[in-house]
Amino acid sequence: MSKVHQFVITNPQMCIACNACVKACVKHAYIRGKLSKKRLDVLSLESGKMPNQCRQCDDAPCANVCPTGALRIANSCVELCEEICIGCKLCTIACPYGAIVIDAEFPPSIQEEVETHLEAGCISGLKSIAIKCDMCAGIESGPACVSVCPTGALVFVDPVSGECKFGKKVKGDLAPFLKTIVPDVEFKDIPEPVLKKPKEPVPTPVEEPQTTKEES
């Protein structure tokens, strides 16, 4: 088998760069008690636009270099324990996809101090830690970015069970794309694409011939 970890991937041909996934990511991170920071970023490249996020590597270079064990391979993915991360940035260097960043946010307990002293480096209580996609661990419905994608470009893949999760609408054929990403797995639950109905032509109004006074 080419891959064993669960992961979220995007078909760039279907992505419209609407940033709905980014907004959902931040919202659900806050709901889950995590830092309310985005764990994916929409990239605009010459080849197209698509979200970039953790690929949940089977060999996980980030976990191999983490000095505290905050990054670890468990539960069919690469987990991050934010509580023991020291923000050393080694994982950001090791990640081949640039899918890990170091960030922080001000807790409410020091918000007044933040407003008084704008120099972030001199404010107490601010801890920088690694931020990466955890596929919305703790949410039964799965990754929030997948659920809100309006085109179905984002898909959650479990290569071991051969199951996928898609958005509400899939506006393209994902079968060839998934076959390219995970060639050794046969997925049976790929939905039929929602095809846009062509607009019916508006009938052209027929103008009645105008009569002249002589004709009348």
N, C-alpha and C positions, 0 to 999 in steps of 0.2 A: 504494500500500500504506500502511495506517495506521501500521504499526510495523515496524522492521527489526531491532532488537536482540532477542537472546534474553533471557528473563526468567522469573521464578517468580511465580506469582499464586495466590491462595487464593479458593476459593468459600466465602464466609462462611456460607452456608446448610448447608454440610456440615461446617464446623469445630466441634469439640467442646471446644476450648480445653484439650487434655490436656497441652500443653507438651512433647510428645515431640519436636517439631521443634526447640525451643530447646535441649534436652539434646543432640540429635544435632549441632546446629550447633557448640556449644562443643567437643564431643568431637573432631569432625573438623577443626576449626580447629587444635587442639593437635597432632593427628596430622600435619597439613600444615606444621607449624612456624610457624603464625601465632599471634597473641595468642589465648589461650584465653578469648575473650569471645564472647558471643552477638551474632550479626549479624542477628537478627530479634527482634521482641518481640510477644507476644500481647496484643492490645488488647481491652478489654471496653467496648463502647459500647452505647448504647441500641438501635442498629440490629442489634447482634449482636457476635460475637467472632471474631477472626481475627488471624493473624500479620501484622505490618507489616514490610516489608523493601524494599530498593532495587528500584525498578521499571525500572532500566536505561534511563533516558530517552534517546531518540534525540538530543535537543538538549543533554542533560546540563548543567544550570545549575551543578552542583557542579564539573565539570571546567572550565567557562568561568571560574570565579573562583579556581581553585587557583593560587597564586603559584609553586609549585615544579614543577608538572606531575605531581604524585603521582597525581592523578586524570586519566585520559585515556580517550578513546574508542578502543578497539582490540578486535579479535577478537569483534566483534558484541556488545559489552557495554561497560560503564563499568568500567575496571580501576583498581585502587588499588595503587600501589607504596608499601608501608608504610615501606620503608627511607628514602625521601626526604620523607616527610610531616613537617611541622614543627608540627602540631597547632594551626594558627592559628584554626580553627573557622569559617572563611569558608564552607566547604562545608555545615556544619550550618545556617547561616543561609539559604543558597541553595536547599537541598533542599526542594521543595514538599511532601514526604511525611513529613518528620521521620525519615527512614530512615538518617541518618548521625549517629553520636555520637562524642565524643572520650573515649578511655579509655586505660588503661595497666595494666600488671601488673609485679610485682616479679620480676626475674630471680633465679635461684637464687644467683648470685654475691653479691647484697646482702641475701639473706633474713635473715641474722644481724643486719645493721644495722637492718633494718626492725623486728625484734623488740625491739631495744634502744632505738631512737628511733621512737616511734609517730607523730611529727609528719611526715606524708608530704612536706610542703613542704621539709623540711630533709634529706631523704635523697638521696644521690647515685645516679645511674644510672637514674632513673625518667623515661621519655620518654612523653608523651601523644601519641597519634596518632589519625587517623580510623579508625573501624570501620564497615564496610558489607558487605553481602552481595556475595560474589564468585562465587556459584553453585558453591562448592567446586571452584575451579579446580585441576586436577591430579588429581582423582578421575575415573576413566574412567566410573564408573557415574552420574555427575552429582550434582546437589545432594542432600545427605544428608537434608535436611528432607523432600524429596519421597518418598524411599525409605521413611522410617519412619512417614509419616502413616497412621494406622489407618483413616481413612475415605476417603482419596484426595482430600481437599479441596485439597491442594497439587499443583500441576502445573507442570512445566517446559515452556515454549513456545518453539519456534523458528519464528517467523512466515515466514521466508524459505523454509525447506525444507518447512514445513507439518507438522512432526513435534512430538510431545509425549512427555513421560515422566510416568508416573503412579506412585502407590504400589502396594503389593501388592494392595490391595482398593479398589475404587471403589464407594462405597455411595450413589451418586446419579448422575443423568444430567448429565454435564459439557458436552454438546453445546450446549445453549442458552446456558450461561454463557460458553463460549469464543467463541461467535458474537457475543455482546455485547461482549467484550473486544477481539477481533480480527475484525471483520465481513468483511474482505476476503479471509480465508484459509479454505480448505476443509481441515479436518483429517479424515484417513481412518483414523487408528489409535486412535480413542477407544474404550476397552473398554466392554463392556456392564456396567451396574451390578450389583453383587452384592446381590441382594434377600434380606432376612432371612426365613427360613422361619417361618411362623406356628406357634406352639406347639400341639401337639395337645391337645385337652381331656382332662383326667384323668377317667376314668370314675368315677362316684359309686358307692361300694360299696352293695350292696343288703342291708339288714338283714333277717335272718330273723325271722319272728314268734315271740315268746316264748310258750311253753306254760305254762299254770298247772297246779297239782296236780290240780284237779278234772278238767281235760281229759285228763290223763294217767291 
